[in-house]
């Protein structure tokens, strides 16, 4: 999307089911598991670039020897940094022991990260700072092997304070800033109890049922336990994605289906979705099963996964993004009065390319229908030239905008900084006929509108089109997310600012105060979780009215070219992405009570001038 937002995280889990000697004999390397983990993480690198981490558990290690290892990095390219360090360790060993790679057990004893259970994580810092200490996996150590644990996940929780209170723990500064710290303390609390009650014959499903029932949020989380057991757990609404694959050599899980398919060269139907409220549990012998941990609730899988976050290599996601663009074609045709001859279509940024193809396909279908109707209306009265001219009519497509490398500036003054921001994108000159062509550009979504105003609209206006139409393949983002996407402050959303501006235009600012008073009353009664009062801000306006006001807000004062904005409808979003119906950032209909609490708190923060998260 043109407005960069930090989002999501990526999870990569591998359980090797055979001895390391098996992989050496079959694949020629004892590092098979590490190699696959690297690929699995690289194929999801879009999901997190603030940091990365890897944890490994070695099986059948004698008492007194370390069996749980971890390596984390917040370097500029954290995945490469981690695996370069591992490669250096192996290279240093080979200097003195040239034959060591042919001795799996010796390698296992000398290379810390070489083990049978592997957990990788890619991080975006949606909560907590970006220090390396906040990079997953986190670990808990103990003299009892069965209560050692590493955990990592793709999630946000909104009740971390309550979780610490449940187990009677006073969190330190670090724990207060990390929802994984809270989640891990809860899981480890029940792990210790289970180990004590069963003589270390722990039942992972029992532990997860007790712990997960306390979580409010969206999550996919994985854990490695020191005794060789492991799990991957998904929340009961299926908010965060999870997929897995198993054969007689490996059990694998990841945040994206396509990453598993590519890494292990398997078909789509071989990779299963881990369903909401279930856990993939692997025992110490490598046997796996999927168990229902929480009663599944209404499926609210994040729609942003399909619109933008997940890589488009997954065939289902690709088709859904095509559909998102296709659904917009009819409304755009109406807006341009079907004048395709004088309309140019393009996309910004590159991640909107697939939706652009869908939009063009919709235009082509319309144009082909018109061609047939025109030719039929001629009743055979045409020559070759006339027919050729009609058949060869095309939708006009151009690569209008080019994103330059990320520009950095030493300039601190606002005026100077804004001048630099204008040049994040550059344009292809000579593509638009001045004052004659309408220019239609599609974006994945419009969050803040800042880049549109300061860079894209200003840049496109230099081409002097008759009109600029900005199209969003997502609906209007009106509310904060609290389940793993870094959209947390009400004032950041251009749709919210547009609604406030409309109240001001119409003299209905009292509505804003009324909503604020209601939020304060809910806070006073400790009932902020019971309803989303902020929906009242938008209640008096149609989506089209808000879109028109957004068009005003993203048009620089010195730009005279008319600008219009079209957003995806909620109905067409769900028709395009039928299995990912999570839409709370568009509709305000949160799947958990904590979501209501967050949006109400975010609005209070906005009204009180507090520039912090609502969770």
C-alpha positions as CSV (number, residue, x, y, z in Angstrom):
1,X,0.0,0.0,0.0
2,X,1.2,3.5,-0.6
3,X,0.9,4.4,3.1
4,X,3.5,2.1,4.7
5,X,2.2,0.4,7.8
6,X,4.0,-2.2,9.9
7,X,2.0,-5.4,10.1
8,X,1.7,-9.0,11.0
9,X,4.5,-11.3,11.8
10,X,5.7,-14.6,10.2
11,X,6.0,-18.0,11.8
12,X,8.0,-21.0,10.6
13,X,8.0,-24.3,12.4
14,X,9.7,-27.6,11.5
15,X,9.9,-30.9,13.3
16,X,12.3,-33.4,11.8
17,X,10.9,-36.9,12.2
18,X,14.0,-38.8,11.2
19,X,17.5,-38.9,12.7
20,X,19.9,-36.3,11.2
21,X,21.8,-39.2,9.5
22,X,18.7,-39.8,7.3
23,X,18.8,-36.3,5.8
24,X,22.5,-36.6,5.2
25,X,22.1,-39.8,3.3
26,X,19.0,-38.7,1.3
27,X,19.7,-35.0,0.8
28,X,23.5,-34.8,1.2
29,X,23.5,-32.5,4.1
30,X,23.1,-32.7,7.9
31,X,21.8,-29.1,7.8
32,X,18.6,-30.1,5.9
33,X,16.3,-28.7,8.7
34,X,18.2,-25.4,8.9
35,X,18.2,-25.0,5.2
36,X,14.4,-25.5,5.0
37,X,13.9,-23.2,7.9
38,X,15.9,-20.5,6.1
39,X,13.8,-20.9,3.0
40,X,10.5,-21.0,5.0
41,X,11.5,-17.7,6.6
42,X,12.8,-16.0,3.5
43,X,9.6,-16.9,1.6
44,X,7.7,-15.0,4.3
45,X,10.2,-12.1,4.8
46,X,7.4,-9.7,3.7
47,X,5.8,-10.4,7.1
48,X,8.5,-8.8,9.3
49,X,11.6,-6.8,8.9
50,X,12.2,-5.3,12.3
51,X,13.9,-8.5,13.5
52,X,14.0,-12.3,13.3
53,X,14.8,-15.2,15.6
54,X,15.4,-18.9,15.6
55,X,15.1,-21.5,18.4
56,X,16.1,-25.1,18.3
57,X,15.5,-28.1,20.6
58,X,17.9,-31.1,20.4
59,X,16.5,-34.5,21.2
60,X,18.1,-37.2,23.3
61,X,20.7,-35.0,24.9
62,X,22.3,-36.3,28.1
63,X,21.7,-34.4,31.3
64,X,24.1,-31.6,31.8
65,X,24.3,-30.6,28.2
66,X,22.4,-27.7,26.7
67,X,19.5,-28.8,24.4
68,X,17.6,-25.5,23.9
69,X,19.3,-22.8,21.9
70,X,18.2,-19.4,20.5
71,X,19.6,-16.8,18.1
72,X,18.0,-13.4,17.4
73,X,18.8,-10.4,15.3
74,X,17.5,-6.9,14.6
75,X,20.1,-6.2,11.9
76,X,19.2,-4.6,8.7
77,X,18.6,-8.0,7.1
78,X,18.0,-10.1,10.2
79,X,17.3,-13.5,8.5
80,X,20.5,-13.3,6.5
81,X,22.4,-12.2,9.7
82,X,21.1,-15.2,11.7
83,X,21.9,-17.8,9.1
84,X,25.2,-16.2,8.3
85,X,26.2,-16.6,12.0
86,X,25.1,-20.3,11.8
87,X,27.1,-20.8,8.6
88,X,30.1,-19.2,10.2
89,X,29.9,-21.6,13.2
90,X,29.8,-24.6,10.8
91,X,32.6,-23.1,8.7
92,X,34.9,-22.6,11.7
93,X,34.3,-26.2,12.7
94,X,35.2,-27.4,9.2
95,X,38.6,-25.6,9.4
96,X,39.7,-28.0,12.2
97,X,37.5,-31.0,11.4
98,X,37.1,-31.2,7.6
99,X,35.0,-34.4,7.8
100,X,32.6,-33.2,10.4
101,X,29.7,-32.8,8.0
102,X,29.7,-36.5,7.4
103,X,29.3,-37.1,11.2
104,X,25.7,-36.0,12.1
105,X,25.9,-36.7,15.8
106,X,29.2,-34.9,16.2
107,X,27.8,-32.0,14.2
108,X,24.7,-31.9,16.4
109,X,26.9,-31.7,19.5
110,X,29.0,-28.9,18.2
111,X,26.6,-26.7,16.3
112,X,24.2,-25.0,18.7
113,X,21.3,-24.4,16.3
114,X,21.4,-27.9,14.8
115,X,18.4,-29.8,16.2
116,X,15.3,-31.8,15.4
117,X,12.8,-29.1,16.5
118,X,13.2,-25.7,14.8
119,X,11.2,-22.5,15.3
120,X,11.7,-19.3,13.3
121,X,10.0,-15.9,13.6
122,X,9.9,-12.7,11.6
123,X,8.9,-9.6,13.5
124,X,7.1,-6.3,13.0
125,X,7.1,-4.3,16.2
126,X,3.4,-3.7,16.6
127,X,3.8,-3.7,20.4
128,X,6.9,-3.1,22.3
129,X,10.1,-1.5,21.0
130,X,12.3,-2.9,18.2
131,X,15.2,-3.8,20.5
132,X,16.5,-7.3,19.9
133,X,15.2,-8.4,23.3
134,X,11.7,-8.1,21.9
135,X,12.4,-10.4,19.0
136,X,10.8,-13.8,19.2
137,X,11.3,-16.6,20.2
138,X,11.2,-16.0,23.9
139,X,12.5,-18.8,26.2
140,X,11.9,-20.1,29.7
141,X,14.6,-22.2,31.2
142,X,14.4,-24.7,34.0
143,X,16.4,-27.5,35.6
144,X,13.5,-29.8,34.6
145,X,13.7,-30.5,30.9
146,X,10.0,-30.8,30.6
147,X,9.4,-27.2,31.7
148,X,11.9,-25.6,29.4
149,X,10.1,-23.8,26.5
150,X,10.6,-21.5,23.5
151,X,7.6,-19.6,22.1
152,X,7.0,-17.3,19.1
153,X,3.9,-16.1,17.4
154,X,2.0,-13.9,15.0
155,X,-0.5,-12.1,17.2
156,X,-1.5,-9.2,19.5
157,X,-3.3,-9.7,22.8
158,X,-5.4,-6.9,24.3
159,X,-5.6,-8.2,27.9
160,X,-2.0,-8.6,28.9
161,X,-2.4,-6.7,32.2
162,X,-5.2,-9.1,33.2
163,X,-3.1,-12.1,32.3
164,X,-0.4,-11.1,34.7
165,X,-3.0,-10.6,37.4
166,X,-4.4,-14.1,36.9
167,X,-1.1,-15.8,37.8
168,X,-0.3,-13.2,40.5
169,X,2.7,-11.9,38.7
170,X,4.0,-8.3,39.0
171,X,5.4,-7.7,35.5
172,X,8.7,-5.9,35.1
173,X,9.3,-3.1,32.5
174,X,10.1,-5.6,29.8
175,X,7.0,-7.8,30.4
176,X,4.6,-4.8,30.4
177,X,5.7,-4.0,26.8
178,X,5.4,-7.5,25.3
179,X,2.2,-9.5,24.9
180,X,4.3,-12.6,24.1
181,X,5.8,-12.2,27.6
182,X,2.3,-12.4,29.1
183,X,1.2,-15.3,26.9
184,X,4.4,-17.2,27.7
185,X,4.0,-16.7,31.4
186,X,0.5,-18.1,31.2
187,X,1.4,-21.1,29.1
188,X,4.5,-21.8,31.3
189,X,2.4,-21.5,34.4
190,X,0.1,-24.3,33.3
191,X,3.0,-26.3,31.9
192,X,4.7,-26.3,35.3
193,X,1.5,-27.4,37.0
194,X,0.9,-30.1,34.5
195,X,4.5,-31.4,34.8
196,X,4.1,-31.5,38.6
197,X,0.8,-33.3,38.5
198,X,1.8,-35.9,35.9
199,X,5.4,-36.6,36.8
200,X,6.5,-34.8,33.6
201,X,4.1,-36.9,31.4
202,X,2.6,-33.7,30.2
203,X,-0.5,-33.4,28.0
204,X,0.0,-30.4,25.8
205,X,-3.7,-30.2,24.8
206,X,-4.6,-29.8,28.5
207,X,-2.1,-27.0,29.0
208,X,-3.3,-25.1,25.9
209,X,-7.0,-25.5,26.9
210,X,-6.3,-23.9,30.2
211,X,-4.1,-21.1,28.9
212,X,-5.9,-20.2,25.7
213,X,-9.2,-19.8,27.4
214,X,-7.7,-16.7,29.0
215,X,-6.4,-14.9,25.9
216,X,-8.3,-12.0,24.2
217,X,-6.8,-11.4,20.8
218,X,-5.9,-12.9,17.5
219,X,-3.0,-15.3,17.4
220,X,-1.1,-18.1,15.8
221,X,1.6,-19.2,18.3
222,X,4.1,-22.0,18.4
223,X,6.0,-23.5,21.3
224,X,8.9,-26.0,21.6
225,X,9.1,-27.9,24.9
226,X,12.4,-29.2,26.2
227,X,11.2,-32.8,26.4
228,X,10.6,-32.9,22.6
229,X,7.0,-32.0,22.4
230,X,5.8,-29.0,20.4
231,X,2.6,-27.2,19.2
232,X,1.1,-24.6,16.9
233,X,-2.1,-23.0,18.2
234,X,-4.6,-20.8,16.4
235,X,-7.2,-18.5,18.0
236,X,-10.9,-19.5,18.0
237,X,-11.9,-16.9,15.4
238,X,-9.1,-17.8,13.0
239,X,-8.0,-14.2,12.9
240,X,-4.3,-14.9,12.3
241,X,-3.5,-17.4,9.5
242,X,-1.8,-20.9,10.0
243,X,-1.1,-23.7,7.6
244,X,0.7,-27.1,8.1
245,X,2.1,-30.0,6.1
246,X,3.2,-33.4,7.3
247,X,4.8,-36.5,5.7
248,X,7.0,-39.3,7.0
249,X,10.0,-37.0,7.2
250,X,8.8,-33.7,8.5
251,X,6.0,-31.8,10.2
252,X,5.9,-28.1,9.1
253,X,3.8,-25.1,9.9
254,X,3.9,-21.5,8.7
255,X,1.8,-18.3,8.4
256,X,1.4,-18.7,4.6
257,X,0.5,-21.7,2.5
258,X,2.6,-20.7,-0.5
259,X,5.8,-20.6,1.6
260,X,5.3,-24.3,2.6
261,X,4.5,-25.3,-1.0
262,X,7.6,-23.6,-2.4
263,X,10.0,-24.8,0.4
264,X,8.9,-28.4,0.3
265,X,7.7,-28.6,-3.4
266,X,4.2,-29.9,-2.5
267,X,0.8,-29.4,-4.0
268,X,-1.9,-27.0,-2.7
269,X,-4.1,-29.8,-1.3
270,X,-1.2,-31.3,0.6
271,X,-0.9,-28.2,2.8
272,X,-3.8,-28.0,5.3
273,X,-5.2,-25.0,7.0
274,X,-5.0,-25.2,10.8
275,X,-8.6,-24.4,11.6
276,X,-9.8,-21.9,14.2
277,X,-9.4,-23.0,17.8
278,X,-7.3,-26.0,17.0
279,X,-3.7,-26.9,17.7
280,X,-1.2,-29.0,15.8
281,X,0.5,-31.0,18.5
282,X,3.6,-33.1,17.9
283,X,4.8,-35.5,20.5
284,X,8.4,-36.4,21.5
285,X,8.4,-39.2,18.9
286,X,7.3,-37.0,16.0
287,X,3.7,-38.2,15.8
288,X,1.3,-35.4,15.1
289,X,-2.4,-34.7,15.6
290,X,-4.7,-31.8,15.4
291,X,-6.8,-31.2,18.5
292,X,-9.7,-28.9,19.2
293,X,-8.5,-26.6,22.0
294,X,-11.2,-23.9,22.0
295,X,-14.7,-24.1,20.8
296,X,-14.6,-22.4,17.4
297,X,-16.5,-19.2,17.1
298,X,-17.6,-17.2,14.1
299,X,-14.7,-17.3,11.6
300,X,-13.2,-13.8,11.3
301,X,-10.0,-14.4,9.5
302,X,-8.2,-11.2,8.7
303,X,-9.3,-9.9,5.3
304,X,-6.1,-7.8,5.0
305,X,-4.2,-11.1,4.5
306,X,-6.0,-11.4,1.2
307,X,-5.9,-7.8,0.2
308,X,-2.3,-7.1,1.0
309,X,-0.3,-8.8,3.7
310,X,0.2,-12.4,2.4
311,X,2.3,-12.8,-0.7
312,X,0.3,-13.2,-3.8
313,X,2.0,-16.5,-4.9
314,X,-0.8,-18.4,-3.3
315,X,-3.3,-19.3,-6.0
316,X,-6.4,-18.6,-3.9
317,X,-5.1,-15.2,-2.8
318,X,-4.2,-14.4,-6.4
319,X,-7.7,-15.1,-7.6
320,X,-9.2,-13.1,-4.7
321,X,-7.1,-10.1,-5.5
322,X,-8.2,-10.4,-9.1
323,X,-11.8,-10.4,-7.9
324,X,-11.2,-7.3,-5.7
325,X,-10.2,-5.4,-8.8
326,X,-12.9,-6.9,-11.0
327,X,-15.6,-5.8,-8.6
328,X,-14.5,-2.2,-8.9
329,X,-14.8,-2.0,-12.7
330,X,-18.5,-1.3,-12.9
331,X,-18.4,1.7,-10.5
332,X,-15.4,3.1,-12.4
333,X,-17.2,2.7,-15.7
334,X,-20.1,4.7,-14.4
335,X,-17.8,7.4,-13.0
336,X,-16.0,7.8,-16.4
337,X,-19.3,7.5,-18.4
338,X,-17.8,4.4,-20.0
339,X,-15.3,6.6,-21.9
340,X,-12.5,4.1,-22.2
341,X,-11.0,5.8,-25.2
342,X,-10.0,8.7,-23.0
343,X,-9.1,6.9,-19.8
344,X,-5.7,5.4,-18.7
345,X,-5.5,2.8,-16.0
346,X,-2.5,2.2,-13.7
347,X,-1.6,1.2,-10.2
348,X,0.4,2.4,-7.2
349,X,2.3,0.8,-5.6
350,X,3.5,-2.5,-7.0
351,X,1.6,-4.6,-4.5
352,X,-1.6,-3.4,-6.1
353,X,-0.6,-5.0,-9.4
354,X,-2.8,-8.1,-9.1
355,X,-5.9,-6.1,-8.2
356,X,-5.1,-3.9,-11.2
357,X,-5.2,-6.9,-13.5
358,X,-8.6,-7.7,-12.1
359,X,-9.8,-4.2,-12.7
360,X,-8.5,-4.3,-16.3
361,X,-10.1,-7.7,-16.9
362,X,-13.5,-6.1,-15.8
363,X,-12.9,-3.3,-18.3
364,X,-11.9,-5.8,-21.0
365,X,-15.1,-7.8,-20.5
366,X,-17.2,-4.7,-20.9
367,X,-15.2,-3.6,-23.9
368,X,-15.6,-7.0,-25.6
369,X,-19.3,-6.9,-25.0
370,X,-19.5,-3.5,-26.6
371,X,-17.4,-4.8,-29.6
372,X,-19.8,-7.6,-30.2
373,X,-22.9,-5.3,-29.9
374,X,-21.4,-2.8,-32.3
375,X,-20.3,-5.4,-34.9
376,X,-23.8,-7.0,-34.8
377,X,-25.4,-3.6,-35.2
378,X,-23.6,-3.2,-38.5
379,X,-25.7,-6.0,-40.1
380,X,-22.7,-7.0,-42.2
381,X,-22.1,-3.5,-43.5
382,X,-18.4,-3.2,-42.8
383,X,-15.1,-3.5,-44.5
384,X,-11.8,-5.0,-43.3
385,X,-10.5,-1.7,-42.0
386,X,-13.6,-0.9,-40.0
387,X,-13.6,-4.4,-38.5
388,X,-9.9,-4.3,-37.7
389,X,-10.3,-0.9,-36.0
390,X,-13.1,-2.2,-33.8
391,X,-11.4,-5.6,-32.9
392,X,-8.1,-3.9,-32.0
393,X,-9.6,-1.5,-29.5
394,X,-7.8,-2.0,-26.2
395,X,-7.9,-0.8,-22.6
396,X,-5.3,1.8,-22.2
397,X,-2.7,0.7,-19.6
398,X,0.4,2.5,-18.6
399,X,3.2,2.2,-16.0
400,X,2.5,5.7,-14.7
401,X,4.4,5.7,-11.4
402,X,7.8,4.4,-10.5
403,X,8.8,4.1,-6.8
404,X,12.4,5.1,-6.2
405,X,14.6,3.5,-3.6
406,X,13.6,4.5,-0.1
407,X,14.6,8.1,0.2
408,X,16.2,9.4,3.4
409,X,16.8,13.0,4.3
410,X,18.9,14.9,6.8
411,X,16.5,17.8,6.5
412,X,14.5,18.3,9.7
413,X,12.4,21.3,8.8
414,X,8.9,20.3,7.9
415,X,8.9,22.3,4.6
416,X,12.1,20.6,3.5
417,X,11.0,17.2,4.5
418,X,7.7,17.5,2.7
419,X,9.6,18.5,-0.4
420,X,11.6,15.3,-0.2
421,X,8.5,13.1,0.4
422,X,7.1,14.4,-2.9
423,X,9.8,12.5,-4.7
424,X,9.3,9.0,-3.3
425,X,7.6,8.2,-6.6
426,X,8.4,9.4,-10.0
427,X,6.2,9.5,-13.1
428,X,6.5,8.3,-16.7
429,X,6.2,11.5,-18.8
430,X,4.4,11.5,-22.1
431,X,1.8,8.8,-21.2
432,X,-1.2,11.2,-20.6
433,X,-2.8,13.6,-23.1
434,X,-3.0,16.9,-21.3
435,X,-6.5,18.0,-20.2
436,X,-7.9,15.1,-22.3
437,X,-7.3,11.8,-20.5
438,X,-8.8,10.7,-17.2
439,X,-6.2,8.9,-15.1
440,X,-7.4,5.9,-12.9
441,X,-4.9,4.5,-10.4
442,X,-5.6,1.6,-8.0
443,X,-4.0,1.2,-4.6
444,X,-4.4,-1.8,-2.1
445,X,-5.8,0.4,0.5
446,X,-5.7,4.0,1.8
447,X,-4.9,4.3,5.5
448,X,-3.6,7.7,6.3
449,X,-3.7,9.4,2.9
450,X,-0.4,11.1,3.7
451,X,1.6,9.6,0.8
452,X,-1.3,10.3,-1.6
453,X,-1.4,13.9,-0.7
454,X,2.3,14.7,-0.3
455,X,3.6,12.6,-3.2
456,X,1.2,10.7,-5.5
457,X,-1.6,13.1,-6.3
458,X,0.8,16.0,-6.6
459,X,3.1,13.9,-8.9
460,X,0.2,12.7,-11.0
461,X,-1.1,16.2,-11.4
462,X,2.1,17.1,-13.2
463,X,0.9,15.0,-16.1
464,X,-2.1,17.4,-16.3
465,X,-4.9,14.8,-16.8
466,X,-8.5,15.9,-17.1
467,X,-9.2,14.1,-13.8
468,X,-7.5,11.8,-11.3
469,X,-9.5,8.9,-9.9
470,X,-7.9,7.1,-7.0
471,X,-9.3,3.6,-6.4
472,X,-8.8,1.5,-3.2
473,X,-9.2,-2.3,-3.5
474,X,-10.1,-2.2,0.3
475,X,-13.0,-0.5,1.9
476,X,-12.5,2.6,4.1
477,X,-10.3,2.0,7.1
478,X,-12.2,3.6,10.0
479,X,-11.2,1.8,13.1
480,X,-7.9,0.6,14.8
481,X,-6.7,-3.0,14.7
482,X,-5.6,-4.7,17.8
483,X,-4.8,-8.2,16.5
484,X,-1.5,-7.8,14.9
485,X,-1.6,-4.9,12.4
486,X,0.0,-1.5,13.3
487,X,-3.1,0.6,12.9
488,X,-3.9,1.8,16.4
489,X,-4.5,5.6,16.5
490,X,-7.8,7.1,15.4
491,X,-6.2,10.3,14.1
492,X,-4.1,8.4,11.6
493,X,-7.1,7.3,9.5
494,X,-8.1,9.6,6.7
495,X,-11.6,8.2,6.8
496,X,-11.9,9.3,10.5
497,X,-10.6,12.8,9.7
498,X,-13.0,13.0,6.8
499,X,-16.0,12.1,9.1
500,X,-14.9,14.8,11.6
501,X,-14.6,17.3,8.8
502,X,-18.1,16.5,7.6
503,X,-19.5,17.1,11.1
504,X,-17.7,20.4,11.1
505,X,-19.1,21.3,7.7
506,X,-22.6,20.5,8.8
507,X,-22.5,22.0,12.2
508,X,-23.0,18.6,13.9
509,X,-19.8,18.6,16.1
510,X,-22.0,17.8,19.1
511,X,-22.1,14.2,17.8
512,X,-18.4,14.0,18.4
513,X,-18.7,15.2,21.9
514,X,-21.6,12.9,22.6
515,X,-19.6,9.9,21.5
516,X,-16.7,11.1,23.7
517,X,-19.0,11.4,26.6
518,X,-20.4,7.9,26.0
519,X,-16.9,6.5,25.9
520,X,-16.0,8.2,29.2
521,X,-19.1,6.8,30.7
522,X,-18.3,3.3,29.5
523,X,-14.8,3.7,30.9
524,X,-16.2,4.8,34.3
525,X,-18.5,1.8,34.5
526,X,-15.7,-0.6,33.3
527,X,-17.9,-1.5,30.3
528,X,-15.8,-0.3,27.4
529,X,-15.7,-3.9,26.1
530,X,-19.4,-4.1,25.7
531,X,-19.9,-1.9,22.6
532,X,-18.1,0.1,19.9
533,X,-19.4,3.6,20.6
534,X,-17.1,5.2,17.9
535,X,-19.4,3.8,15.2
536,X,-21.6,6.8,16.0
537,X,-19.0,9.1,14.4
538,X,-19.8,7.6,11.0
539,X,-23.6,6.9,11.4
540,X,-24.8,10.1,9.7
541,X,-22.8,9.7,6.5
542,X,-22.9,7.4,3.5
543,X,-19.6,5.8,2.3
544,X,-19.8,8.0,-0.8
545,X,-20.0,11.2,1.3
546,X,-16.9,10.2,3.3
547,X,-15.1,9.2,0.0
548,X,-15.8,12.6,-1.4
549,X,-14.5,14.3,1.7
550,X,-11.4,12.1,1.6
551,X,-10.8,13.2,-2.0
552,X,-10.7,16.8,-0.7
553,X,-8.3,16.0,2.1
554,X,-5.8,14.2,-0.1
555,X,-5.8,17.0,-2.8
556,X,-3.0,19.5,-2.2
557,X,-4.2,23.1,-2.1
558,X,-2.1,24.0,-5.2
559,X,-3.4,21.1,-7.3
560,X,-6.2,22.2,-9.7
561,X,-6.8,18.8,-11.3
562,X,-10.1,17.3,-10.0
563,X,-9.6,14.3,-7.7
564,X,-12.1,11.6,-6.9
565,X,-11.8,8.5,-4.7
566,X,-13.6,5.1,-4.9
567,X,-13.4,2.5,-2.2
568,X,-14.3,-1.2,-2.3
569,X,-17.7,-2.0,-0.7
570,X,-17.9,-4.3,2.2
571,X,-20.3,-6.5,0.2
572,X,-17.8,-6.9,-2.7
573,X,-14.9,-7.5,-0.3
574,X,-16.7,-10.5,1.2
575,X,-17.8,-11.7,-2.2
576,X,-14.1,-11.6,-3.3
577,X,-12.6,-13.1,-0.1
578,X,-15.4,-15.4,1.2
579,X,-13.2,-17.2,3.8
580,X,-11.6,-14.2,5.3
581,X,-14.5,-12.2,6.7
582,X,-12.6,-10.3,9.4
583,X,-13.5,-6.7,8.7
584,X,-13.5,-4.8,12.0
585,X,-11.1,-2.1,10.7
586,X,-13.7,-1.3,8.1
587,X,-17.0,-1.9,10.0
588,X,-16.0,-1.7,13.7
589,X,-17.5,-5.1,14.3
590,X,-14.8,-6.6,16.5
591,X,-14.7,-10.4,17.1
592,X,-13.6,-10.1,20.7
593,X,-14.6,-7.8,23.6
594,X,-11.1,-6.5,23.8
595,X,-11.6,-4.9,20.3
596,X,-14.4,-2.7,21.6
597,X,-12.3,-1.6,24.5
598,X,-9.4,-0.7,22.2
599,X,-11.5,1.4,19.8
600,X,-13.2,3.3,22.6
601,X,-9.8,3.9,24.3
602,X,-8.3,5.0,21.0
603,X,-11.0,7.6,20.6
604,X,-10.6,8.9,24.2
605,X,-6.9,9.2,23.5
606,X,-7.6,11.2,20.3
607,X,-10.0,13.5,22.1
608,X,-7.6,14.1,25.0
609,X,-4.6,14.6,22.7
610,X,-2.8,11.5,23.9
611,X,-0.6,10.1,21.1
612,X,-0.4,6.5,22.3
613,X,-2.0,3.1,21.5
614,X,-5.4,2.1,22.7
615,X,-3.9,-1.2,24.0
